[in-house]
Amino acid sequence: MSDALNSDIRTEESPHISVADADARKKLAARMAAATADTYILLAKTQGYHWNVTGPLFVSIHELTESQYQDLFEAADDLAERIRALGEVSPGSYKRFAELSAVEEDDGQPKSAKSMVEALAHDNELVARRMKAASDVAEDLGDKVSEDMLVERMQVHEQNAWMLRAIVADTEGHASRH
């Protein structure tokens, strides 16, 4: 039997990618680990709200959050794999995600649809800002692959926040103008 599966992950050869400096890769990987954690915690929150939303906007919120949590799942995988490409270990437990994430976990108590949507809009804006900070690090290091990935995620989170805010706009006393 081959010893290939028994090799220690820490003995892998250094990556031959656009960020040659090991300390720079560690710095960027740490930012990307936080982005992965934010993505995963937001995924769990979005999916929980998807399952538990009620009220007259149930169908639209249910469908929107489903598309969002599916996208978040794919994004977490892409981010984690980029960390591995940088030669670092990706976070892989809820404990580690909670330590690294700025997204506040849901308390599990029943909420109104409006509260859920507002929380998700806020969290998407927070994640977009943190993705920008990480993309700035990637840009400073000349890592166009990581920078592009993070900028793309910023766009998704900004669009998610806009769509979510649009759902609750009329519930705040502002009439639609046709």
C-alpha positions in Angstrom: 0.0 0.0 0.0 1.2 3.5 -0.8 2.3 5.9 1.9 0.8 8.8 -0.1 -2.2 9.1 2.1 -0.1 9.1 5.2 2.0 12.1 4.2 1.8 15.1 6.5 0.0 18.0 5.0 2.7 20.4 6.4 5.4 18.8 4.3 3.9 19.8 1.0 6.1 21.6 -1.4 5.7 25.4 -1.3 3.3 26.7 -3.9 4.7 28.2 -7.1 2.1 30.9 -7.6 2.0 34.6 -7.9 2.7 35.2 -4.2 6.2 33.8 -3.7 6.8 35.1 -0.2 5.6 32.6 2.5 4.8 35.3 5.0 2.7 37.2 2.4 0.9 34.0 1.5 0.1 33.4 5.2 -1.2 37.0 5.6 -3.5 36.7 2.6 -4.6 33.2 3.6 -5.6 34.5 7.0 -7.8 37.1 5.3 -9.3 34.5 3.1 -9.9 32.2 6.0 -11.9 35.0 7.6 -13.8 35.4 4.3 -14.5 31.7 4.3 -15.7 31.8 7.9 -18.0 34.8 7.1 -19.3 32.9 4.1 -20.0 29.7 6.1 -21.7 31.5 9.1 -23.8 33.6 6.7 -24.7 30.3 4.8 -26.0 28.7 8.0 -27.9 31.9 9.0 -29.4 32.3 5.5 -30.5 28.6 5.3 -32.0 28.8 8.8 -34.0 31.8 7.8 -35.0 30.0 4.6 -36.5 27.2 6.6 -38.2 29.4 9.2 -39.5 32.4 7.4 -43.3 33.0 7.5 -45.7 35.6 6.4 -47.1 37.2 3.3 -43.7 37.4 1.6 -42.9 33.8 2.4 -42.5 32.6 -1.2 -40.3 35.4 -2.4 -38.0 35.3 0.7 -37.9 31.5 0.7 -36.8 31.4 -3.0 -34.3 34.3 -2.6 -32.7 32.8 0.4 -32.5 29.4 -1.2 -30.5 30.8 -4.2 -28.3 32.8 -1.8 -27.4 29.9 0.5 -26.7 27.7 -2.5 -24.3 30.3 -3.9 -22.7 30.7 -0.4 -22.0 27.0 -0.3 -20.2 27.1 -3.6 -18.3 30.2 -2.6 -17.1 28.7 0.7 -15.7 25.8 -1.3 -13.9 28.1 -3.8 -12.5 30.3 -1.0 -11.2 27.3 1.0 -9.6 25.8 -2.1 -7.8 29.1 -2.8 -6.4 29.0 0.7 -5.1 25.5 0.0 -3.6 26.8 -3.3 -1.8 29.4 -1.2 -0.2 26.6 0.7 -2.2 27.1 4.0 -4.8 25.0 5.8 -8.4 26.1 5.4 -10.7 26.4 8.4 -12.9 23.4 8.5 -15.0 23.4 11.7 -17.9 25.5 13.0 -15.8 26.3 16.1 -13.1 27.8 13.8 -15.6 29.5 11.6 -17.2 31.2 14.7 -13.8 32.3 15.9 -12.8 33.9 12.5 -16.2 35.3 11.4 -17.5 38.8 12.0 -21.0 37.6 11.2 -23.1 37.2 14.3 -24.7 33.8 14.5 -28.5 33.7 14.9 -29.8 32.9 18.3 -32.4 30.4 17.0 -35.4 32.3 18.4 -38.4 33.0 16.2 -38.2 36.3 14.2 -40.4 38.2 11.9 -39.6 38.0 8.2 -38.7 41.7 8.3 -36.1 41.1 11.0 -34.6 38.2 9.1 -34.3 40.1 5.9 -32.8 43.1 7.7 -30.3 40.9 9.5 -29.3 39.2 6.2 -28.9 42.6 4.4 -26.7 43.9 7.2 -24.6 40.7 7.2 -24.1 40.8 3.4 -22.9 44.4 3.7 -20.5 43.4 6.4 -19.2 40.5 4.4 -18.8 42.7 1.3 -16.7 45.2 3.4 -14.5 42.4 4.7 -14.1 40.9 1.3 -12.9 44.3 0.1 -10.3 44.5 2.8 -9.1 41.0 1.8 -9.0 41.9 -1.8 -6.9 45.0 -1.0 -4.3 42.7 0.6 -4.4 40.4 -2.5 -4.0 43.5 -4.7 -1.0 44.7 -2.6 0.6 41.3 -3.0 0.0 41.1 -6.7 -2.3 38.0 -6.4 -4.8 38.7 -9.2 -6.5 35.3 -8.7 -7.4 35.9 -5.1 -8.2 39.6 -5.8 -10.5 38.7 -8.6 -12.3 36.0 -6.5 -12.8 38.4 -3.6 -14.0 41.3 -5.8 -16.5 38.9 -7.4 -17.8 37.9 -4.0 -18.1 41.6 -3.0 -20.4 42.2 -6.0 -22.5 39.2 -5.0 -22.9 40.3 -1.4 -23.6 43.9 -2.4 -26.3 42.7 -4.8 -27.8 40.4 -2.1 -28.0 43.3 0.3 -29.7 45.5 -2.2 -32.3 42.7 -3.0 -32.9 42.1 0.6 -33.3 45.8 1.4 -35.7 46.1 -1.5 -38.0 43.5 0.1 -38.5 45.5 3.3 -38.4 49.0 1.7 -42.2 49.4 1.6 -42.7 48.1 5.1 -40.7 51.1 6.4 -43.5 53.5 5.4 -42.1 54.5 2.0 -44.7 54.1 -0.7 -43.6 52.7 -4.1 -43.6 55.2 -6.9 -44.9 53.8 -10.2 
